[in-house]
Amino acid sequence: MSFLAPAFLGALTLLGIPILIHLIRRRRLHIVRWAAMEFLHHSQRKLRRRLRIEELILLALRLLIVFLAVLAFARPVIKAVGLSVLGQNAHVYAIVVVDNSFSMAQRIPNQNTAWERAVQQAKTVLTHVLRPGDAVSLLLANDHPTTLIGSPTYDLRLAYARLNAAKLSTRGTDYLETAKQVVALLKKSPLPNHEVYWITDDQANAWKSSQSESAHSIWKQLGNKARLIWISVGSPAPQRDNLAVHMEPLERELVTPHLAARISAKISNYGTRSYNNLPIVLRLDGQLAGMTKVNLAPHSASLATFTPYLPQIGIHVGRVELADPEHTDNLPLDNVAPFVLESRATLRVLVQEMQSQSATYTLAALAPVGGGNIFQPTRIEGESLDAENLSNYQAIIITGLTHLSTEEAHALADYVRTGGGLLLFPSEATQTDEVNAVLKEAGLLPAALGKIVRFPYENAQTLNPGSIGNYAPLSLFKDTSNINIGLARFTAYRQLTPFDDSSNPGAVQVILRFSDGSPALVERQVGRGQVILAASSADTSWNDLPLTASYVPLLYQLLLALSASAEVRHNLALDMPFLLPLPLSAVNAQIRITRPDGTVDTRTPVLGAEGAELQYPNTQMAGVYLVSGGPIHEAFAVALPEQESDLTYAAPNTALSQIGYPIARATFVTTPEQLSMAVNRSRYGVEVWRLFIEIAIALLFLESFLAWKFGRRG
């Protein structure tokens, strides 16, 4: 316990007054000897003891009344364990943290959004809680926190203006990242008294990164350096149901007028209500292009899939959305998922047939009788690539691979690094040692080619659709009810040992396996392009895949994936850079990028080893970006972070205690009315003078009653 007005404690000397009065008013008896009273002597001694006890009780009550009255005037406060009490004139350094992740856009029915409530609470802190002479910093909290005011400022009006200009972001929430910045600011502060005002919607996902021991130490440092006032502005837990639409990775971003796009979006139900026949809409270039319906149980998700044709050549901007995105739930921001596709007339493919007849089925699949071709294949025979301009093709296929010269391998490497796609099929005549060495030296080797493994037809290997994993171009084949790639039988394949690229972990992956677990297709990212190496042949010498219904769609999906490598990646996550290859003539062009909020950036392409390229890293905002300048008309989409759509509530006091935060140094409020009281308690402790006055008044009545009862007032 401490006192806000300790000078009044000097009045404790008044305790001597009741004692003095007691001594003065003690009865002085004049003893008169009287024989008749001697026999009453015994009873008189009993009465004297009783009177003395009564006087001492009254004296104790009067002393206690004076003591409590003096303490009340000294304004005693009780502080929490671990908190120091500030003097009335002490100044503080406050860090105001305002959550601006996109979940803060949720609106309570007939009220404002959590973001609007958070800004209002922060303004209350700046105008009614902090005083002239207090310093402040201002942070916007999300998974990539923004510092609006870093170094402490004493200009509260400046902080108010910065807060007023702040905007809601389209980012996720990560409390740990913000806590790190808060601790860094506190360490730099020369001021002794620190407060952190953390204003947020209490989203459970925001705590996920705070579960490690290293994260616990950050929160403990924060707790040791500052008082924490946690201000909750989110919706009540029962009102946090939410529907969300998020795009699945597109199987192909590049299509042709004769090849339908395959667009899938995940519709998630983060709530307790069920939905039957919930309408989902596809829009392309602003026009309705499709509709489907999904059923959603509580806390579940379902895929909505569309397969539209894009007859018009060029860039197409689309979106998948709930049928009434503005009114279906209280968080409209994630009810729409944008995407971008490109349609090309045809895709040019170079097919090099190193062994005679090894590309027969490949060419038949790429150029079917009857027209409507997706691909425009060019066939060359033999082993030389010198006469060909590789940059004219979106993909290159080499069938019946026998050997490669160093010059050819380097030509292919240059082609792939600038965005080309290369598909290799081995053969009986493959010179494995030479091919492995040449491809490795050129940086193209996905896997080392090994010996041939043979099987009798009755024990032939099959492709395992369950091994496809997360490789989006082949995800179509996971569902064997439509196309079953597992029906083809393989009587021979070459062993493949995936290359360990230590300089680029994750660049090599097995995208399909045989039924015995051996790699069937291995893919490697090289620069902007990719190489896919098959374990078996492209013809029927080792397998009957070309004779099955799955051959054409499998080949098409592989070539579309390889062709997309040569094209622009149009669908990105937050913070992924947009890269646009350009002709050398455009190296000095001024390129305009119109952001989702309407603001415009201007960029000049850079000239590098792979040619001219527009590099745009400022993708911190979800939505559609438009790129223009001269003959360039491009677009790309940046997706919202999916986990932010889950609005599940986590009680902040419980979450903080679980990560080791000193909970005694935290105060939790939900309304503006509670804020000032909570801050006063945090700063000065709980004043108990009213309690002391009430006890003193009660004791005064008790003293009066006992004085009357004892027959001794005053």
N, C-alpha and C positions, 0 to 999 in steps of 0.2 A: 504494500500500500504506500502511496505517496500523496502529496498535497499540492493543489494548485495555488493555494494562498497560505503558505506555511507561516507567515508572519502572525497570523491569528493564534498560532499555538502558544504564543507568549501569554495569552489569556488563561492558560492553565493555572497560573498563579492564583486565579480566583477560587480555585479549589480550597484555598485556606479559609475563605469566608465562612462556609458552613461549619468548618471545624471550630473556628473562633467563636461563632455564635453558639455552637454546642457547648463549648467550655464556659462561656460567660453565663449562659442560662441554666447551667447545672444547678440543681437545688442545694442550697446550703442549709442544712438542718441544725437547729439549736437544741442540743440535748438537755432535756429536763428529767431529772431522776424522779420517778413516780413508782412507788412500790406496786400499785395496782396494775401497772402495765408490764411488769416483768414477765408475767406468765404468757404475754403476747409476743415476746421477743422472737420466738422460733418462727411464727408465721410472718413476722415483719421481714425477716431475712429472705424468705421465699419471695415476698412481694418486691423487695428491692432488686433481686436478681432478674425478675421478669421485667421490671421497669428499665433496667439497664439494657437488656436485650432489645426492647422496643426502641429505645433511644438510638442504639447502634444501627438498627435496621433503617430508621428514618434518616440517620446521618449518611449511611451508605447510599440510599436512594437520592438524597440531595446532592451528594458528591457526583454520582453517576449522571444526574440531570445536567449539572454544570459541565462535566467532562464531555458529554455528547453534544451539548450546545456549542462548545468551543471547537470540537472536531468538525461540526457541520459548517461553521464559519470558515474553517481552513480548507474546505472543499476537498475531502479525501477522494482518491480514485483508486480503483483496483485494476491492475494491468494483467494482461495475459502473460503466461510463462514465456520468457525469451524476448519479450518486447520491452523496449525502453519507452518511457513516457516523455513526450515532448513538452517543453514549456510553452506557455501561451504565445510567446513572441518568436518561437523557433520557426525557421523557414525550411522548406523541403525541396528536394529534387524529384519531380514526378515524371515517370514514363507512362504515357497514355498509349495503350495498345488497342487498336480497333480491328476486329476481324472483318475483312472485305472479300472473303471467299464467296463463290457464287451461291452456296447454300444460304447465305444471309439474305438472298432475294425472296425467301419464303415469306408469305404474307399470312398473318392470322386473319380469318374471315372478318370482313368489315373493319379491319384495322390496317395499319401501315406495315411495312416489311421490317424484318429483323435489322437490316442495314440502316433504315431510317431511325429505328429506335436506338441503335448503337451510336449513331452520329449525335442524336439528341443527348444521350447519356454522357458522351465525351464532351459535348458543349457545356453540360451542367458541371462537369469536373473543372473545366477551364474558367467558368464564370462564377460559380458559387462555392466551389470547394477550395481551389487554389487562390492564394492571395497575392497582392503585389509584393514582390521580393522572392516569391517562389520561382524555381526554374523548371522547365518542362522540355521533354523530347516527345516525338510523335511517330508511331510506327503503324503501318498497315500490315495485319497478320494474314498470311496465307502460306502456301508451300514454297514461296519465293518472296519473303517479306520485303516490303518497301519502306525505306526510312524517309519520312517527310521532313522531320527535323532531327538531326543527329546530335550535334553538340548542344548542350543545355542552353536554352534561351530564356531570358527573363521577360521577353515580350509576349505576354499571353494573347494579345490581339493578333500577333503574327501566327501563333499556333491555331487560333480560331479561324483565321483566313485560310490556312493550309488545310485544316480539317474540312472547311466548307467546300473547298475545291476537290476534295477526295472523291473517288468514284468506286463503285462496286466492281470487282474484277470477275474474270471467268476462271479463276484458279481454284485449286483444292486447298484444304486446310492441313497444316502441320504445325502443331503447337511447339514442337521441339526446335524447329528452325527459328521461330520467333524468340523462344527463350534464349537461344544462343546469342542473338543480337541484343537482347535486353541485358544479359550478363556482361557482354562486351561494353555496352554503354555505362553500366554501373561501375565497372572496373576503372573507367576513365574519369569518373566523376570525383571532383575534389570535395564535394559537399557531403556532410556527415549523415543527413537524414534522407532516406530514400523511400519512395512509394511507387508501386506499379499498379496502374489501373488497367485491368485486362477485360475487355468488353467483347463478348462472343456469344455464339448460339449453342455451345456445349455439345458439339458433335462427337460421337464416340470414335469415329475413324481418325479424328485429329490427334488421338493419343497413341496410335499404333507405333509410331517411331520413338516413343518415349519409354519403351519397355526394357531397353538394354541397360546394363550397369553404367556405361559411359553416359547415357542419357540421364540416368538418375543423378549423377554427379552435377550435371548442368542445373537441374532443378533445385538441388540442395544449395548450390552456390547462389542461385537467385533468392532462395528463402533466407539465406544467411545475410544477404546484402540489402534486402528491402522488405517493407511491408507489402503484401499483395492484397489488393481489393479486387475481387473477381465479380464482375457484373454480368449477369445472365440476361440476355435479351431474346433468346430463342422461343419458339412456340412451346407450349406445354407438351409433355411426352405423348399424351393421347392424340394430339393434333399434328403429328409428324409423318403421317402417311404420305407417300410420294410415288408417282409414276415417272419413269425416265426412259428416254430413247437414246441409245448409243450405237454408232455404226460398228459392225463387225469388220475386220480387215477385208478389203475387197479382193476377191480371187484374181481380178485383173482390173487395172485402171485404164487399160488401152483396149478398145474394142473396134469393130468394123461394122458397117451397115448390115452385114450378113451374119454377124455374131452377136447374140443377145448378151447384154450385160447381166451379171448376177449380183444383185444388191441385197445384202442382209443386214438387218438391224436387230439388236437385242432390246426387247421391251421388258423392263424390270418393274416389279411391284414391291416397293419397300414399305409395305403397310399390312394391315390386318384385314382389309376388305378384299373380297373376290370380285373379279371382272369376267363376264361372259360376253363373247362376241364384241370385244373392244375394237373399234375401227382404227386401222393404221393406214396412213395415206402416203403415197409417193408422189412427189412433184419434181418435174424436170424443166429447167429453164422457166420456172414460174407457172407451168401448166400441170394440171392433174394428169398423172401418168399411170396410176394404179391404186388399188385399194385392196386390203385384205383384213381379216379379223383374227384376233388371238384371244385365248382364254388364259386368265392369270389367277392362280391361287395366291393366298397371302404369302408374302416373302418368297416369291418365285420369279422366274423369267421365261420368256418365250421368244423364238426367232420369227421375224416377219421378213419374208423373202420375195423379191420381185425380179423378173427377168425381162426388162424392156429392151426393144431394139432402138438404136440411135441412128436413123438414116442420114441425119445431117452431119457432115464432116466438121470437126472442130471441138472446142471445149464446151462441156455441158456442166452446169451447176445444178445440183439437185438437193433434195432433203427428204428425209423420212420423218413423219411427225404424227402425233396423235390428231384425231380428226378435229378436235376443238382445242388446240394447244394452249390457248389463253385462259380457259375456264375449266379444264379437266381436273386440275389440282391447284394447290397453293404455291407451287414453284414452277412457273411456265418456262423458265430458262432452259431446262433440260428435257422439254417435251418435243424438241426439234433437233435433229441431227443432220448437219449439212455434209455434202460430199462433192467431189469433182471427178468427172470422167472425160477421157478424150476419145474421139472417134476418128479413125483413119480409114481411107478408102481401102487399102490393102496393106499387108505387112510383107516387106521384101525379105526373103530367106535365101541364103546361099547354101546349096547342098553339094558338098564335095564327096564324091563316090570314089574312095581310094581303091576298093576292090570291086570288080565288075558285079553288077546286079545287087550289090549290098544296099542300095538306096531305092530299090524298086517299090517297095511298099510305102516307104516314106514319101516319095514323090506322088504316088497315087493318092495318098491321104491328103497331101497339100494342094493338089490340083484335081479335084474330083470332076468327073464328067457331068455336065449339066450347068456349069457356071456357078455364080454366087460365091466365088472364091474369097476366103478370108486372107489367104496367103498368096504371094506371088513368088513361087520358087524359081531359082536359077540353078541349073545342074552343071557341074564340071566334073570331068573324069581325071583320074590320075592323082598325083601327089603334090602338085605345085599350086601355090596360091599367089605367086609373084605377079601374074598378069591381072589379078583382080583388085578392084578398089573396094576394100572391105567396108569402108565407111558408108557405102551405099545401102548396106543391109542392116535390118534390125536384129537378125540372128543368123548364126552359121551352124550348120550341122555337118559333122564329118562322120561318115559311115565306113565300116570296114577298116578302121584305123590300123595302119601298119607301122609307119614311123613318121617323125617330123624332124625337119632340119632346124638348126638353131635360128636361122633367119626367119623361117616360117613361124616358129614359136614366138619370137619377139614381135613379129607383125601381128599375130593373134593377141599377144599381151597388150600391145598398144591399142588395138581395137576394143578389147574388153575393158580396159581401164577407163576409156572414154565413154563407156555406157553400153557396149555391145554384149550380146549373149552368145555363148558357145556351148554346143551339145555334142559330146563325143561318145561313139559306140565302138567297142573293141572288136577284135576278130581272132580267128585262129592264128593269123600271121602277125599279130601285134608284137613288135620288138619291145618288150616291156622294159628292159633295162634302159634302152635308149630313150624311149618315150618318157619314162619316169624322170630321167635325168634332165632332159630338155625342158619338160614342162615345169619341173621344180626350179630350174635355173631361171626360167622366164617368170616365175611367180604365178603359174597357172594351175599347179597340180592340186586337184581336190583330194585325190587318194592315190596311193601307190598301186599300180596294176600288178597282180600276182599271177599265180598259176591257175590253170583251168580246172574247175571242179565239175565232174560229170555225174549224171544220175540216169538210171534206167527210166523209161517213160512212166512205168507204173509207180515209181517213187519220185517223180519229178517235183521240183520245188514250185511254189506259187508265190505271188506277191501278197504281202500282209497289209490290208487296208488299215489295220489298227496301229501300224507303225508310223503313220503319216505325221502325227503330232501337230505342231502349230504352223506347219508350212502351208500358208493360205492358198497358194495356187492349186494344191492337191486336196484341199479339204472337201471338195465336191465328192471325192471317192470314199470318204469315210462311211457314207450311207450306201450300203451295198444293195439296197432294195431297187435302186434305179440303174446304177452301173456298178458291176462287180469286177474289179480288176483282179480279183483272186481266182478267176476261172482259168486264166492263162497258165500254161505249164512250161516250165523251164528245165531242160535236160542238161544245160551247161551254163556256167558263168565264170568269169574271172574273179578271183578274190580281190577285194578292195580294202586297203588299209588307210582310213582317213588321215590326211596330213595334219600334223600338229603345228598350227601357225601361231607360235608364241608371241609374235609381234602384233597379232590381231586376233585375240581370243574370241571365239564365236563366229569367225568368218567361215569356218567349215562345219557343215552339218549333214548328217545322213537323213535324207528326206523320205526314203522308202526302203523297206527291208524285205527280204525273202522270208518264207515261212520258217526257215531254220535260224533266223536272226541275222544272217549275213547281209551286208549293205547291197542294195539293188541300185540305188541312185544316191550319189554324193554331190552336194552343191558347195561351191566356194564363192564368196564375194571377193571381187578383185577390183579395186577402185570403185567406179560407178556401175560396173557390170558384174556379170556372174558366169561361172563355168559349171556345167552339170556333166558328170561322168557316169555312164551306165556300166553295169557289170556284165550285161549280156548283149547280144548282137541286135542290130536293127532289122535283120531279116529273119527268116524262119529256120536258119541253120541250127540255132540253139534253143529256140522257143517258138511257140505258136501264138504269141501275143498279136502279131499283125493279122491273124485270122479271127480274132475275137472282136466283139462289139465295143470293147473298152479301149482298143488301140488308138482310134482316131481322137476321141476326147482326151486321152492321156497325153498323146503327142501334142495336141493343140494347147492344152494347159501348160505344158512345159515350154512350148515356143512362145506363148503369150507372156509367161513369166520372164523368159529371156528377152523378149522384145521390149517389155516394160522397163528393163534395165537401161535400155538406150533412150528411154523417154524420161520425162519429168515425173518426179513423185509428187502427186497432187494432194494426197491426204496425209496429214501430219499430226503428231501429238504436240502439246505445248512445248515450246522451247526448241523444237527441231528446226534446223535451218532449211529454208527453201532454196534449192539449187536449180538453176535454169541454164543449160548449155546454150550458147549462142554462136552464130558465125563470127569470124574474126572482124568482119566489117562493122559489127555492132559494139566493138570494144569501147568506143567513146560515146555511145548513146546514153541519153538520160532516160532511165526507166522509172515509171511512176507505179508505186504500190499503194493502192487504196485499201486501208485497213477496215475491219468490220465496223468500227465506230465512225467511219467516214473521213478520218484524218488521212493525209497523204504523205508518204515518204518518197524521196527521190534517191535512186542509187545508180552508180556507174558500174558496168561489168568490170571484172578483173581478168587479167590475162595470166594464165598459168600454164603448167606443163601439159594440161589436158585441153587447152584452148581457152576461148573466152567463156566466161560464166558469170551469171548474176548470182550473187550470194546475199541472201536476206535472212539474218538471224533473229530479227525482232518479232518472233511469233509467240509473244507472251499472252496474246488475247485469242480466245476461241472464236471461230466464225469463218466467213469466206473473205479471202483477200483477192483483189483484182489487180492484174499486172498488165501494164500497157506502155507503149512507147514505140513509135514508128510502126513497123509491120507486126510487132509482138502483141498478141492478145492471149493472155494466159490467166489462169486462176488456180488457187489452191485453198484447201479447207483445213482448219485446225480444230481438233475435237476437244470437247469438254472432258475433264478427268472424271472417269466413271464412278470412282469411289465416293466422290463428293455428293452424289445424288442420294446416298444413304444417310438419312437425317436422324438415325437412331441416337437417342439421348444418353449421355453419360453424366452422372452427378459429379460436379467438379471436385467437391470435397473428398469423395471416394476415390476418384481418379488420382488426385494429388497425393493422397495418403498412400496409395498403392505404389507410387513411384518414388517414395521416400522423401517427399516434400515436408518440411516442418510445418505441419498443419496449424499449429498455434499462431503462426505468423501470417495467416490468411483470413480474410473476412469475405463473406459471400452475401451479395445483395441481388435483388431482382427488380426493384422499382426505384424511381428517383427519390421517393419519400424516404426510403431506407438509406440512401447514399450518404447524406450528411451525417446522420446518426452513426452509421458504420464507420465513417472516417474519423469522427470525433472519438469514438471508442478505440479505434486503432491507434490514433495519435496520443490521446490523453488518458485512455483507460475508461472504466465505468465509474462515473461519479455516484457516491453513495450518501451525500449530505442529506438528501430528502429522507432516506431511511433513518439516519441518525436523529433528525428532527422529529419524525414520527415516533420513534422509540422514546425520545425525551418527553414528548407530550404525554404518551401513555404512562410513563413513569411518574410524571407530575400528578396526573389523576390518581395513580396508585398511592403516591405519597400523601395526598390530601385525604384520601379515604382512610389510610392507615393512621394518620395523625388524629383524625376524628375518632377512629375506632379505639385508638390507644388513649384518647383523651388528651393528646398533646399536639396541638397545631403550632405551626411556626417553629 
